[in-house]
Amino acid sequence: ARTCSRNCSGDMMHGVGNEAAAFLQALKSGAGLYLLYAFIGIFRKIVPHGRGIVEIEDFLYWIFTGFFLFKEMFYTSDGSIRWFFVLGVVLGVILSAFVCAKGKKQWGKIYKKIQKKNKKSVDNFSKKV
């Protein structure tokens, strides 16, 4: 058995640091996956899709997500499932969704102000003509 010396706490802190780095990587992974799906949703609004194409896109997204998360978990946790990694992915998705919702709301306000300003300009121009 190993006896704890001055280096014992350092080894433990090194382990905690690795777990914190893996958690941050999981947060980034979850956020990235959310953003990827959000961009797929935007693409679907720009280019209308039939139901079959949407289902194929979703299937491919989830296949990619499975392989991506497996790779991330394999490299950050030596292949073992760590619940803090799963929690990090979920929190990354939630945080990203929250930030995107706030950004969309703010962008909507800015867009309405611009439209209102442009409408006044057009109204003033039409009165002069």
Secondary structure, 3 states (H helix, E strand, C coil): CCCCCHHHHHHHHHHHHHHHHHHHHHHHHHHHHHHHHHHHHHHHHHCCCCHHHHHHHHHHHHHHHHHHHHHHHHHHHCCCCCHHHHHHHHHHHHHHHHHHHHHHHHHHHHHHHHHHHHHHHHHHHHHHC
